[in-house]
Amino acid sequence: IPDDELVAVVLAEYHTRISKHYYSIIKSSLNALARSLSSRPAFKSQIELFVPKIVLTPSLDIMQNAIDSVVSEILSTVLRSTWLSGTDRENMNKAIAEDQELQRDITLLKNLTHDVDVDENLHVFLSYEKFWRADLHAEYRQFVKTSKNIDAFSQKVAELHAAEESIRNIGSVRDVAVTQVNTTPVKYSISAIIRTWKYKYAAQLHIKAKKDLDELVEDREKIRERLTISIENLLSLSETLDLLSELSDLENTIDDKYLPVETTYQQLMNFEVQLPRVEVDLVKSLREEWNLLMDLAAGVRQTLMIEQKLQYEQELTKQVQAFTVEVIQLRTSFEGQGPCVNNISPEEAMSRLKKFWETYTLFDEKRTTLQAVQKMYGIPLTSYSDLKKTGDELHLLQTLYDLYQRYINFDVKFKATLWQDINLLETTLEVEDLYKCFQTLDTRVLEYEASTTLVTSINQYLALLPVLVKLNSEQIRNRHWLEVMRVTGSNFQLEASQMKLCHLLDCNLLTYTEDIEEIVVCASKEQELESRLRSIEEEWTEQVLQFSPFKNRGLLTLDQKQTLGLLELLEDSQASLVSMLTSKHIDPLKDEASTWAAKLLGISEVIEQWLAVQKHWKHLEAVFSLPTTKNALPHEAKRFATIDRSWSKLMKKSSEMKNVIQCCYGGD
């Protein structure tokens, strides 16, 4: 073989081996990449909260694009190899396309993330989405508004704390397909949101717990202060002994007060709520401070009940004796100068009642103090019968004068009321209620003079109000009020803005009940007469005449039927007026009734004459309308023609006017 041919054969063999080796490198590289990515994550990513979504950063699409780029880069080296001829490239691409094993690796690499469900991996965090999707501010406001119980806030904070703990327990790293996912960012974000609301609800819980703690500490310090004050008299001794008794009872129930506060503060610390160190120390020292307080109380009890007992018993005996004398003096003063003394005004009685009430209150407080000390030292209680009797009578007098004061307030208001503004129905109900209240008083109050005065005053109103109701009728006019003044011998203004009920009460109306009754009856009769007179006036003011046509000459005659009907009405109205004028109550209306009687009489006479003249005119008109009559009696026919023209003119004017009064009374 020539040298040139040998070189060519060697080169061809070398080229073939190199190509096969290169192809093997491409295939092994893709296979190694596929096996590597299938067995363990090659990327690192993290789950983050971007409200309102939870996202994977970087996304699976970005990772798949990176893998696709690597695969493409490996395959594209065939095109970039300059030592391969065009035919070699085509053969190699063909070999790649036909290599099933190689294509399987390529397909695997290009679909590594396609079947991965990201939401399935994010689901554990999506279960908390209410914390950023719901309106937690509105929910908080509603909760604070409706939940007044501290247990509700405690339960709410516990729920939020449990949610925060559950977030913490979620793994921080998890493998998802080709990536290793870090969950720390999303856990931190969600935990921060939950923690914020936990602290917000816990703040309300803390406020309530702090308030209760402050009250406990304040009460404890007040007790300590009361135990340490010096005892200067029996009052302070009694108060201290009462306090010691209260502390003995309180010691059995102290857990009911302290335990809720201690529990709440322990919960707040368990919930990782930051609390002031001072408060924590106060809670921890509650029991210790209470024990110290009990030790102090025991020392005070030892001093008062044993060491100084004799001293205080001697002082007690001295003060009981002095107080007994003071009680007797108070009773004597009450009987001689108290509110139940006769012949004093209600105002003076109420002033004395107030004064003795104040004195009695002081005495009763001192009695309570003395008996409390006697009870503490086991001494028989001293009774103060005069003080009890005085107190009982003061209670009775108080109920009486409370009602008396109601009556006085009513009386003042009633008298100051304008007559035009009075509501007698409400007033009657108010007075009846006063009377009912009086009837419910203890019968022992009837012994007091004020009781008789009060019931007499109420009964006077009960008797007076029916009289006022009658005078409040619309039929009462100024003339009737003038008559009331004449009868009662009084004088008052009748202007609406001046006339008050005090003016009527000054008239002593009950003394003139019969006269008032007569005035009211008279007013009623007068109103009845006035109503009848107004009915007649209205009827005849609007009454009209009716006219009938005569031949073809127009309305020249009164309608016979309607006119006769008017005469009958006139007769009835005149009879009614005559009846009214004979009434003894007609005086205020006499002139007006007489005027109408004269007016209707005149109208009746005019209509009767009118009908008579109309009858003659119709007869003469029938006669002189004949030509033969005119020729036979020319002079008389001429005279009738003049009369006929006057009649026609009169009837035309009357038919236009029509009104009975205008046509028949006071005219031409």
C-alpha positions as CSV (number, residue, x, y, z in Angstrom):
1,I,0.0,0.0,0.0
2,P,1.4,3.4,-0.9
3,D,2.2,5.7,1.8
4,D,-0.5,8.2,1.0
5,E,-3.2,5.6,0.9
6,L,-1.9,4.1,4.2
7,V,-2.1,7.6,5.8
8,A,-5.6,8.0,4.6
9,V,-6.7,4.7,5.9
10,V,-5.2,5.4,9.3
11,L,-6.8,8.9,9.4
12,A,-10.2,7.4,8.5
13,E,-9.9,4.8,11.2
14,Y,-8.9,7.5,13.7
15,H,-11.7,9.8,12.7
16,T,-14.3,6.9,13.0
17,R,-13.0,6.0,16.5
18,I,-13.0,9.7,17.6
19,S,-16.6,10.1,16.4
20,K,-17.8,7.0,18.2
21,H,-16.0,8.2,21.3
22,Y,-17.6,11.7,21.0
23,Y,-21.1,10.1,20.6
24,S,-20.4,8.0,23.6
25,I,-19.5,11.1,25.6
26,I,-22.8,12.8,24.7
27,K,-24.8,9.8,25.5
28,S,-23.1,9.1,28.8
29,S,-23.3,12.8,29.8
30,L,-27.1,12.9,29.3
31,N,-27.5,9.5,31.0
32,A,-25.4,10.6,34.0
33,L,-27.4,13.9,34.2
34,A,-30.7,12.0,34.0
35,R,-29.7,9.6,36.7
36,S,-28.3,12.4,38.9
37,L,-31.5,14.6,38.7
38,S,-33.8,11.6,39.2
39,S,-32.0,10.5,42.4
40,R,-31.5,13.8,44.3
41,P,-32.3,17.5,44.1
42,A,-30.0,19.7,42.1
43,F,-31.6,23.0,42.9
44,K,-32.3,25.0,46.0
45,S,-35.5,27.0,46.4
46,Q,-37.8,28.5,49.1
47,I,-41.5,29.0,49.8
48,E,-42.4,32.6,50.4
49,L,-45.6,34.5,51.2
50,F,-46.5,37.2,48.8
51,V,-50.0,38.2,50.0
52,P,-52.4,36.9,49.0
53,K,-50.4,34.0,47.5
54,I,-47.8,31.5,48.6
55,V,-45.2,30.9,45.9
56,L,-42.1,28.7,45.2
57,T,-39.0,30.7,44.4
58,P,-37.6,30.0,41.9
59,S,-40.5,28.3,40.2
60,L,-40.4,24.7,38.8
61,D,-40.8,26.2,35.3
62,I,-37.5,28.1,35.8
63,M,-35.8,25.0,37.0
64,Q,-37.1,23.0,34.0
65,N,-35.9,25.7,31.6
66,A,-32.4,25.4,33.1
67,I,-32.4,21.6,32.6
68,D,-33.7,22.0,29.1
69,S,-30.9,24.5,28.4
70,V,-28.2,22.0,29.6
71,V,-29.6,19.2,27.5
72,S,-29.7,21.6,24.4
73,E,-26.2,22.7,25.2
74,I,-24.9,19.2,25.2
75,L,-26.7,18.2,22.0
76,S,-25.6,21.4,20.2
77,T,-21.9,20.5,20.6
78,V,-22.4,18.3,17.5
79,L,-23.1,21.4,15.5
80,R,-20.2,23.3,17.0
81,S,-17.5,20.6,16.4
82,T,-15.4,21.9,13.5
83,W,-13.6,18.7,12.9
84,L,-16.9,17.0,11.9
85,S,-17.9,17.1,8.3
86,G,-21.4,17.8,7.3
87,T,-22.0,14.2,6.6
88,D,-20.6,13.3,10.0
89,R,-23.0,15.7,11.7
90,E,-25.9,14.3,9.8
91,N,-24.9,10.7,10.7
92,M,-24.4,11.6,14.4
93,N,-27.8,13.5,14.6
94,K,-29.4,10.5,13.0
95,A,-27.8,8.2,15.4
96,I,-28.9,10.4,18.4
97,A,-32.5,10.4,17.0
98,E,-32.5,6.7,16.5
99,D,-30.9,5.8,19.9
100,Q,-33.9,4.8,22.0
101,E,-31.9,4.7,25.2
102,L,-30.6,8.2,24.6
103,Q,-34.0,9.5,23.7
104,R,-35.4,8.0,26.9
105,D,-32.9,10.0,28.9
106,I,-33.6,13.2,27.0
107,T,-37.4,12.7,27.5
108,L,-36.9,12.1,31.2
109,L,-34.8,15.2,31.6
110,K,-37.3,17.4,29.8
111,N,-40.2,16.2,31.9
112,L,-38.6,16.1,35.3
113,T,-41.0,18.8,36.8
114,H,-44.0,18.3,34.6
115,D,-45.8,15.9,36.8
116,V,-45.0,17.7,40.1
117,D,-48.0,19.2,41.9
118,V,-46.7,22.3,43.6
119,D,-50.1,23.0,45.4
120,E,-49.9,19.7,47.1
121,N,-46.6,20.7,48.7
122,L,-48.0,24.2,49.5
123,H,-51.3,22.9,51.0
124,V,-49.9,22.7,54.5
125,F,-49.4,26.4,54.4
126,L,-52.6,27.3,52.6
127,S,-54.5,26.0,55.6
128,Y,-53.4,29.2,57.3
129,E,-54.6,31.6,54.6
130,K,-57.4,33.0,56.7
131,F,-54.8,34.9,58.6
132,W,-54.1,37.1,55.6
133,R,-57.3,36.8,53.6
134,A,-59.9,37.4,56.2
135,D,-60.7,40.9,57.7
136,L,-59.1,40.2,61.0
137,H,-59.5,43.9,62.1
138,A,-63.3,43.6,61.8
139,E,-63.2,40.2,63.5
140,Y,-61.2,41.7,66.4
141,R,-63.5,44.7,66.9
142,Q,-66.5,42.4,66.9
143,F,-64.9,40.0,69.3
144,V,-64.0,42.8,71.7
145,K,-67.5,44.2,71.5
146,T,-69.3,40.9,72.2
147,S,-66.9,39.0,74.4
148,K,-67.0,40.4,77.9
149,N,-65.7,37.3,79.6
150,I,-62.0,37.0,80.3
151,D,-62.2,33.3,79.5
152,A,-63.2,34.0,75.9
153,F,-60.0,36.1,75.4
154,S,-57.9,33.4,77.1
155,Q,-59.3,30.8,74.8
156,K,-58.7,33.0,71.7
157,V,-55.1,33.6,72.6
158,A,-54.6,29.9,73.3
159,E,-56.0,29.1,69.8
160,L,-53.6,31.6,68.2
161,H,-50.7,30.3,70.2
162,A,-51.5,26.7,69.1
163,A,-51.6,27.9,65.5
164,E,-48.2,29.5,65.9
165,E,-46.7,26.4,67.5
166,S,-48.1,24.2,64.6
167,I,-46.3,26.5,62.1
168,R,-43.1,26.1,64.0
169,N,-43.4,22.3,63.9
170,I,-43.5,22.1,60.1
171,G,-40.2,20.9,58.6
172,S,-37.9,23.7,57.5
173,V,-36.5,21.7,54.5
174,R,-38.3,19.3,52.1
175,D,-37.4,17.7,48.7
176,V,-39.7,18.5,45.9
177,A,-38.7,16.8,42.5
178,V,-35.4,18.3,41.4
179,T,-35.3,21.0,44.2
180,Q,-34.6,21.2,47.9
181,V,-37.3,23.6,49.3
182,N,-36.6,25.9,52.3
183,T,-39.9,26.6,54.2
184,T,-38.3,29.0,56.7
185,P,-39.4,32.3,54.9
186,V,-43.1,31.3,54.7
187,K,-43.1,29.9,58.2
188,Y,-41.6,33.2,59.5
189,S,-44.2,35.3,57.6
190,I,-47.2,33.4,58.8
191,S,-45.9,33.1,62.3
192,A,-45.4,36.9,62.4
193,I,-49.0,37.5,61.3
194,I,-50.4,35.1,63.9
195,R,-48.1,36.4,66.6
196,T,-49.2,40.0,65.9
197,W,-52.9,39.0,66.5
198,K,-52.0,36.8,69.4
199,Y,-50.4,39.8,71.1
200,K,-53.4,42.0,70.2
201,Y,-55.8,39.7,71.9
202,A,-53.4,39.0,74.7
203,A,-53.2,42.7,75.3
204,Q,-56.9,42.7,76.3
205,L,-56.4,39.7,78.5
206,H,-53.4,41.5,80.1
207,I,-55.5,44.6,80.7
208,K,-58.1,42.7,82.5
209,A,-55.5,40.7,84.5
210,K,-53.6,43.9,85.3
211,K,-56.8,45.6,86.6
212,D,-57.6,42.6,88.8
213,L,-54.0,42.5,90.1
214,D,-54.1,46.2,90.9
215,E,-57.3,45.8,92.8
216,L,-55.9,42.9,94.8
217,V,-52.8,44.9,95.7
218,E,-54.8,48.0,96.5
219,D,-57.2,46.1,98.7
220,R,-54.3,44.4,100.5
221,E,-52.6,47.7,101.2
222,K,-55.8,49.3,102.4
223,I,-56.2,46.4,104.9
224,R,-52.6,46.8,105.9
225,E,-53.1,50.5,106.5
226,R,-56.3,49.9,108.5
227,L,-54.5,47.4,110.7
228,T,-51.6,49.8,111.4
229,I,-53.6,52.9,112.4
230,S,-53.7,53.8,116.0
231,I,-56.9,53.2,117.9
232,E,-58.0,56.4,119.6
233,N,-61.7,55.8,120.3
234,L,-64.3,53.1,120.4
235,L,-65.3,53.8,116.8
236,S,-61.8,53.0,115.5
237,L,-61.7,50.0,117.8
238,S,-65.1,48.8,116.4
239,E,-63.9,49.2,112.8
240,T,-60.6,47.3,113.5
241,L,-62.5,44.5,115.2
242,D,-64.9,44.3,112.3
243,L,-61.9,44.2,109.9
244,L,-60.4,41.3,111.9
245,S,-63.7,39.4,111.6
246,E,-63.8,40.1,107.9
247,L,-60.2,38.8,107.5
248,S,-61.1,35.6,109.2
249,D,-63.9,35.0,106.7
250,L,-61.7,36.2,103.8
251,E,-58.9,33.8,104.5
252,N,-61.2,30.9,103.5
253,T,-62.0,32.4,100.1
254,I,-58.6,34.0,99.2
255,D,-58.0,31.4,96.5
256,D,-61.1,32.5,94.7
257,K,-59.5,36.0,94.4
258,Y,-55.9,35.1,93.8
259,L,-56.0,32.0,91.7
260,P,-57.7,33.6,88.6
261,V,-55.1,36.3,88.5
262,E,-52.2,33.9,89.0
263,T,-53.6,31.6,86.3
264,T,-54.1,34.4,83.8
265,Y,-50.5,35.6,84.2
266,Q,-49.2,32.1,83.9
267,Q,-51.1,31.7,80.7
268,L,-49.7,35.0,79.3
269,M,-46.2,33.8,80.1
270,N,-46.9,30.4,78.4
271,F,-48.2,32.3,75.4
272,E,-44.8,34.1,75.3
273,V,-46.3,37.5,75.9
274,Q,-43.8,40.1,77.2
275,L,-44.8,41.2,80.7
276,P,-43.4,44.0,82.9
277,R,-41.1,42.5,85.4
278,V,-42.8,44.5,88.2
279,E,-46.1,42.8,87.5
280,V,-44.6,39.3,87.4
281,D,-42.9,40.0,90.7
282,L,-46.2,41.2,92.2
283,V,-48.0,38.1,91.1
284,K,-45.3,35.8,92.5
285,S,-45.4,37.7,95.9
286,L,-49.2,37.7,96.3
287,R,-49.3,34.6,98.6
288,E,-46.3,35.7,100.6
289,E,-47.7,39.2,101.1
290,W,-51.0,37.7,102.1
291,N,-49.3,35.5,104.7
292,L,-47.5,38.6,106.1
293,L,-50.8,40.4,106.3
294,M,-52.4,37.5,108.2
295,D,-49.4,37.6,110.7
296,L,-50.0,41.3,111.2
297,A,-53.7,40.7,111.8
298,A,-52.9,38.0,114.3
299,G,-50.7,40.4,116.2
300,V,-53.4,43.1,116.3
301,R,-56.0,40.6,117.4
302,Q,-53.7,39.5,120.3
303,T,-53.2,43.1,121.4
304,L,-56.9,44.1,121.3
305,M,-58.5,40.9,122.5
306,I,-56.1,40.0,125.2
307,E,-53.4,42.5,126.2
308,Q,-55.6,45.7,126.1
309,K,-59.0,44.1,126.6
310,L,-59.6,45.4,130.2
311,Q,-58.7,48.9,129.2
312,Y,-61.2,49.0,126.4
313,E,-63.9,47.3,128.4
314,Q,-63.6,50.1,131.0
315,E,-63.8,52.8,128.4
316,L,-66.8,51.0,126.8
317,T,-68.7,50.9,130.1
318,K,-68.1,54.7,130.6
319,Q,-69.3,55.5,127.1
320,V,-72.4,53.3,127.3
321,Q,-73.5,55.1,130.5
322,A,-73.0,58.5,128.9
323,F,-74.8,57.5,125.7
324,T,-77.8,56.2,127.6
325,V,-78.2,59.7,129.1
326,E,-77.9,61.3,125.7
327,V,-80.6,59.1,124.2
328,I,-83.0,60.1,127.0
329,Q,-82.2,63.8,126.3
330,L,-82.8,63.2,122.5
331,R,-86.2,61.6,123.2
332,T,-87.2,64.5,125.5
333,S,-86.2,67.0,122.8
334,F,-88.0,65.1,120.1
335,E,-91.3,65.0,122.1
336,G,-91.1,68.7,123.0
337,Q,-89.6,70.2,119.9
338,G,-89.9,67.6,117.2
339,P,-91.8,67.6,113.9
340,C,-94.9,66.0,115.5
341,V,-95.6,68.9,117.8
342,N,-99.0,70.5,117.2
343,N,-99.7,74.0,115.7
344,I,-96.6,74.2,113.4
345,S,-96.6,74.7,109.7
346,P,-95.7,71.8,107.3
347,E,-92.6,73.7,106.3
348,E,-91.4,74.0,109.9
349,A,-92.3,70.4,110.5
350,M,-90.2,69.2,107.6
351,S,-87.3,71.4,108.7
352,R,-87.4,69.8,112.1
353,L,-87.7,66.4,110.6
354,K,-84.6,66.9,108.6
355,K,-82.7,68.2,111.7
356,F,-83.8,65.2,113.9
357,W,-83.0,62.7,111.2
358,E,-79.4,64.0,111.1
359,T,-79.1,63.8,114.8
360,Y,-80.8,60.3,115.0
361,T,-78.4,59.0,112.3
362,L,-75.4,60.0,114.4
363,F,-76.9,58.4,117.5
364,D,-77.7,55.2,115.6
365,E,-74.2,55.0,114.3
366,K,-72.8,55.4,117.8
367,R,-75.3,52.7,119.0
368,T,-74.0,50.4,116.3
369,T,-70.4,51.0,117.3
370,L,-71.0,50.4,121.0
371,Q,-73.0,47.2,120.5
372,A,-70.4,45.9,118.0
373,V,-67.6,46.3,120.6
374,Q,-69.8,44.7,123.3
375,K,-70.4,41.8,121.0
376,M,-66.7,41.4,120.2
377,Y,-65.8,41.3,123.9
378,G,-68.7,39.0,124.8
379,I,-70.6,41.6,126.8
380,P,-74.4,41.6,126.8
381,L,-75.8,44.2,124.4
382,T,-77.3,47.3,125.9
383,S,-80.7,48.1,124.5
384,Y,-81.8,51.7,123.8
385,S,-85.6,51.6,123.6
386,D,-86.1,55.4,123.5
387,L,-83.7,55.6,120.5
388,K,-85.6,52.8,118.7
389,K,-88.9,54.5,119.4
390,T,-87.6,57.8,118.1
391,G,-86.3,56.1,114.9
392,D,-89.6,54.3,114.3
393,E,-91.5,57.6,114.6
394,L,-89.0,59.4,112.4
395,H,-89.6,56.7,109.7
396,L,-93.4,57.1,110.0
397,L,-93.0,60.9,109.8
398,Q,-90.7,60.7,106.9
399,T,-93.3,58.7,104.9
400,L,-95.9,61.2,105.8
401,Y,-93.9,64.3,105.0
402,D,-92.6,62.8,101.8
403,L,-96.2,62.6,100.6
404,Y,-96.8,66.0,102.1
405,Q,-93.9,67.4,100.0
406,R,-95.5,65.8,96.9
407,Y,-98.7,67.6,97.7
408,I,-97.0,70.9,98.3
409,N,-95.1,70.6,95.0
410,F,-98.4,69.8,93.2
411,D,-100.2,72.6,95.0
412,V,-97.6,75.2,94.0
413,K,-97.5,74.0,90.4
414,F,-101.3,73.9,90.1
415,K,-101.8,77.4,91.4
416,A,-99.2,78.9,89.1
417,T,-100.8,77.3,86.0
418,L,-102.8,79.5,83.6
419,W,-106.5,78.6,83.3
420,Q,-106.1,78.2,79.5
421,D,-103.3,75.6,80.0
422,I,-104.8,73.4,82.7
423,N,-105.4,69.7,82.0
424,L,-108.0,68.8,84.6
425,L,-108.1,65.1,83.6
426,E,-104.4,64.7,84.4
427,T,-104.8,66.9,87.5
428,T,-107.6,64.7,88.8
429,L,-105.6,61.5,88.3
430,E,-102.7,63.1,90.1
431,V,-104.9,64.1,93.1
432,E,-106.5,60.7,93.2
433,D,-103.0,59.1,93.3
434,L,-102.1,61.4,96.2
435,Y,-105.2,60.1,98.0
436,K,-104.4,56.5,97.3
437,C,-100.8,57.0,98.6
438,F,-102.2,58.5,101.7
439,Q,-104.5,55.5,102.3
440,T,-101.5,53.2,102.0
441,L,-99.6,54.9,104.9
442,D,-99.2,53.2,108.2
443,T,-102.3,53.8,110.3
444,R,-100.1,55.2,113.1
445,V,-99.5,58.4,111.1
446,L,-103.1,59.3,111.6
447,E,-102.2,60.3,115.2
448,Y,-100.2,63.3,113.8
449,E,-101.9,66.6,113.2
450,A,-100.1,66.9,109.8
451,S,-101.9,63.8,108.6
452,T,-105.3,65.4,109.2
453,T,-104.2,68.6,107.5
454,L,-102.9,66.7,104.5
455,V,-105.9,64.5,103.9
456,T,-108.2,67.6,104.4
457,S,-106.2,69.4,101.7
458,I,-106.4,66.5,99.3
459,N,-110.1,66.1,99.9
460,Q,-110.7,69.8,99.2
461,Y,-109.0,69.3,95.8
462,L,-111.1,66.2,95.1
463,A,-114.2,68.3,95.8
464,L,-113.0,71.3,94.0
465,L,-111.9,69.7,90.7
466,P,-115.5,68.7,89.6
467,V,-116.5,72.4,90.0
468,L,-113.5,73.5,87.9
469,V,-114.3,70.9,85.3
470,K,-117.8,72.5,84.9
471,L,-116.3,76.0,84.7
472,N,-113.8,74.7,82.1
473,S,-116.7,74.1,79.7
474,E,-116.7,75.9,76.4
475,Q,-120.2,77.3,77.2
476,I,-118.7,79.5,80.0
477,R,-118.2,83.1,78.6
478,N,-116.8,86.2,80.1
479,R,-120.3,87.2,81.3
480,H,-120.4,84.0,83.4
481,W,-117.0,84.7,84.9
482,L,-118.3,88.2,85.9
483,E,-121.2,86.4,87.5
484,V,-118.8,84.2,89.4
485,M,-117.0,87.2,90.6
486,R,-120.2,88.8,91.8
487,V,-121.4,85.7,93.6
488,T,-118.0,85.1,95.3
489,G,-117.3,88.7,96.0
490,S,-113.9,88.5,94.2
491,N,-112.2,90.1,91.3
492,F,-109.6,88.8,88.9
493,Q,-108.2,89.3,85.4
494,L,-110.0,87.5,82.6
495,E,-107.2,87.8,80.0
496,A,-105.9,84.4,79.0
497,S,-102.3,85.4,79.8
498,Q,-103.3,86.6,83.3
499,M,-106.0,84.3,84.7
500,K,-104.4,81.6,86.9
501,L,-105.8,78.9,89.0
502,C,-104.6,80.6,92.2
503,H,-107.2,83.3,91.4
504,L,-110.0,80.8,91.3
505,L,-108.8,79.0,94.5
506,D,-108.8,82.4,96.3
507,C,-112.5,82.7,95.4
508,N,-113.3,79.9,97.8
509,L,-115.5,78.2,95.2
510,L,-116.6,75.3,97.4
511,T,-118.5,77.8,99.6
512,Y,-120.6,78.8,96.6
513,T,-121.0,75.4,95.0
514,E,-124.8,75.8,94.5
515,D,-124.4,79.3,93.0
516,I,-121.6,78.0,90.7
517,E,-123.8,75.1,89.6
518,E,-126.6,77.6,88.8
519,I,-124.3,79.7,86.7
520,V,-123.1,76.6,84.8
521,V,-126.7,75.5,84.2
522,C,-127.6,79.0,83.1
523,A,-124.6,79.0,80.7
524,S,-125.7,75.6,79.3
525,K,-129.3,76.9,78.7
526,E,-127.9,80.1,77.2
527,Q,-125.7,78.1,74.9
528,E,-128.7,76.0,73.8
529,L,-130.7,79.2,73.1
530,E,-127.8,80.7,71.2
531,S,-127.5,77.5,69.1
532,R,-131.2,77.7,68.2
533,L,-130.9,81.4,67.4
534,R,-127.8,80.7,65.2
535,S,-129.8,78.0,63.4
536,I,-132.6,80.4,62.6
537,E,-130.1,83.1,61.5
538,E,-128.3,80.6,59.3
539,E,-131.5,79.3,57.8
540,W,-133.0,82.7,56.8
541,T,-129.7,84.3,55.8
542,E,-129.4,81.8,53.0
543,Q,-133.2,81.4,52.2
544,V,-134.1,82.5,48.6
545,L,-137.3,83.1,46.6
546,Q,-138.3,81.1,43.6
547,F,-140.0,82.6,40.5
548,S,-142.1,81.2,37.8
549,P,-142.4,82.3,34.1
550,F,-145.6,84.1,33.1
551,K,-146.7,83.5,29.6
552,N,-143.8,84.5,27.4
553,R,-142.9,87.6,29.4
554,G,-140.3,86.0,31.7
555,L,-140.1,85.4,35.5
556,L,-142.9,87.7,36.7
557,T,-144.6,85.7,39.5
558,L,-143.5,84.0,42.8
559,D,-143.6,80.3,42.7
560,Q,-146.8,79.5,44.5
561,K,-145.8,76.2,46.1
562,Q,-142.4,77.3,47.3
563,T,-143.6,80.6,48.6
564,L,-146.4,78.9,50.7
565,G,-143.7,76.6,52.0
566,L,-141.6,79.7,53.1
567,L,-144.6,81.1,54.9
568,E,-144.9,77.8,56.9
569,L,-141.2,78.0,57.7
570,L,-141.6,81.6,58.8
571,E,-144.4,80.5,61.1
572,D,-142.3,77.8,62.7
573,S,-139.3,80.1,63.1
574,Q,-141.5,82.8,64.7
575,A,-143.0,80.3,67.1
576,S,-139.4,79.2,68.1
577,L,-138.4,82.8,68.7
578,V,-141.5,83.5,70.8
579,S,-140.6,80.4,72.9
580,M,-137.0,81.6,73.3
581,L,-138.1,85.1,74.3
582,T,-140.2,83.7,77.1
583,S,-137.2,81.8,78.6
584,K,-135.7,83.2,81.7
585,H,-132.2,82.6,80.2
586,I,-132.7,84.8,77.2
587,D,-131.4,88.0,78.6
588,P,-127.9,87.9,76.9
589,L,-129.6,87.2,73.6
590,K,-132.9,89.1,74.1
591,D,-132.1,92.0,71.8
592,E,-130.8,89.8,69.0
593,A,-133.8,87.4,69.3
594,S,-136.2,90.3,69.3
595,T,-134.6,91.8,66.2
596,W,-135.0,88.5,64.4
597,A,-138.6,88.1,65.5
598,A,-139.4,91.5,64.1
599,K,-137.5,90.8,61.0
600,L,-139.3,87.5,60.3
601,L,-142.7,89.1,61.1
602,G,-142.0,91.8,58.5
603,I,-140.9,89.2,55.9
604,S,-144.1,87.2,56.5
605,E,-146.3,90.3,56.1
606,V,-144.4,91.3,52.9
607,I,-144.7,87.9,51.3
608,E,-148.5,87.7,52.2
609,Q,-149.1,91.1,50.7
610,W,-146.9,90.1,47.7
611,L,-149.0,87.0,47.0
612,A,-152.2,89.1,47.3
613,V,-151.0,91.8,44.9
614,Q,-149.7,89.1,42.5
615,K,-153.2,87.5,42.5
616,H,-154.8,90.9,41.6
617,W,-152.2,91.6,38.9
618,K,-152.7,88.3,37.2
619,H,-156.4,88.8,37.2
620,L,-156.2,92.4,35.7
621,E,-153.5,91.3,33.3
622,A,-155.9,88.7,31.9
623,V,-158.6,91.3,31.6
624,F,-156.6,94.1,30.0
625,S,-154.7,91.8,27.7
626,L,-158.0,91.5,25.6
627,P,-158.3,94.2,22.8
628,T,-162.0,94.6,23.4
629,T,-161.3,95.6,27.0
630,K,-158.6,98.1,26.0
631,N,-161.1,99.7,23.5
632,A,-163.9,99.7,26.0
633,L,-161.9,101.1,28.9
634,P,-159.0,103.1,27.4
635,H,-158.3,105.2,30.5
636,E,-158.2,102.2,32.9
637,A,-156.1,100.2,30.3
638,K,-153.5,103.1,30.3
639,R,-153.4,103.1,34.1
640,F,-152.9,99.3,34.2
641,A,-150.1,99.5,31.6
642,T,-148.2,101.8,34.0
643,I,-148.8,99.4,36.9
644,D,-147.8,96.5,34.7
645,R,-144.5,98.1,33.8
646,S,-143.8,98.7,37.5
647,W,-144.6,95.1,38.4
648,S,-142.4,93.7,35.6
649,K,-139.5,95.9,36.7
650,L,-140.0,94.9,40.4
651,M,-140.2,91.2,39.6
652,K,-137.2,91.3,37.3
653,K,-135.1,93.0,40.1
654,S,-136.4,90.5,42.7
655,S,-135.7,87.5,40.5
656,E,-132.1,88.6,40.2
657,M,-131.7,89.3,43.9
658,K,-133.6,86.2,45.1
659,N,-132.5,86.4,48.8
660,V,-135.6,86.5,51.0
661,I,-134.3,89.1,53.5
662,Q,-132.9,91.4,50.8
663,C,-136.1,91.2,48.9
664,C,-138.6,91.5,51.8
665,Y,-137.0,93.4,54.6
666,G,-135.4,96.8,54.9
667,G,-135.5,97.5,51.2
668,D,-137.5,99.9,49.0
